[in-house]
């Protein structure tokens, strides 16, 4: 296979425009993205008739359909390359795995991940024409792939026991979702990068990106946030928080409180006896939000958004969620459709015991309470009865986070 066009496409992406050109590349000129070089040249091209265009696997192998490749322009190859290499740089495969994305939910993850890549490629006019951005998918801008996935999937969570398999033309390859395809080389095949090499490339690209964009004076966008995550890594707390919520809600639903509201179908055949129906109520969720001045508003909004997304994906509707915003006294007790609609009233010192008491006084009682706080609050010595409590601890760095009670599930939500 003649790889000249592939080389030309890489050069088109990384070369700078002629000195007299304006600062931003025009539609046809080179894209001026030298920081992508390390990643682009690490790809291992493999001709494959199985894929319709191009796809990638987790070991940075690039499967290329020779027929498609022969007919398209250099810039089309380049746009696809930029798209696929961002899946690898963003480590979408591993992130999909931590959300238990499987062959049934892969399409939602594909759209979610592609929407974030579309935002990355847009300023450089590199978005492939058929790629859907957040707006086309009716999603809010500037969110993580995990958040988009929670909104799009609306599926019951998978337990992660089996990921299944996908066809070669499903999505962008295992490099984008961690699900193997039949055309891909086995993981142990010699040609391919290992985890350490991939991590090293991400670091290199992130450093090069920061330098280049500082020179060019780019406004921080999706790629800037990505570089921040690579260079100042913290454990991604978003999936941990939604997992905690999912587990607590599943657990509450699984307790299977029988209710007599829906008589069982057998009831009619047993005269005079009302048998309990198998109808299980949707678990009730309460949120207690610490609105004291010491809590970072932006981070708090992100944590609330994450929990909202998780609840939505679980089918817990707004009517089953009550939100209490709270500092030293409960300022507002409101039932809202989404936690994001909470008015962050308050300020001053914090005593979340007041908010917790208000939540527990609710009838019917909540099954799950999610508390959002910086942790600077007294707690009651014992767990609220019959209820799981998740504390989303919002703060700037790990060392400054105070302890939480042993009866609560603690998720540290740190600023990147
Ligand atoms: Zn993609």
Boltz pocket constraint, residues with backbone or C-beta under 6 A from the ligand:
constraints:
  - pocket:
      binder: B
      contacts: [[A, 83], [A, 87], [A, 110], [A, 113], [A, 114], [A, 171], [A, 172], [A, 176]]
      max_distance: 6.0
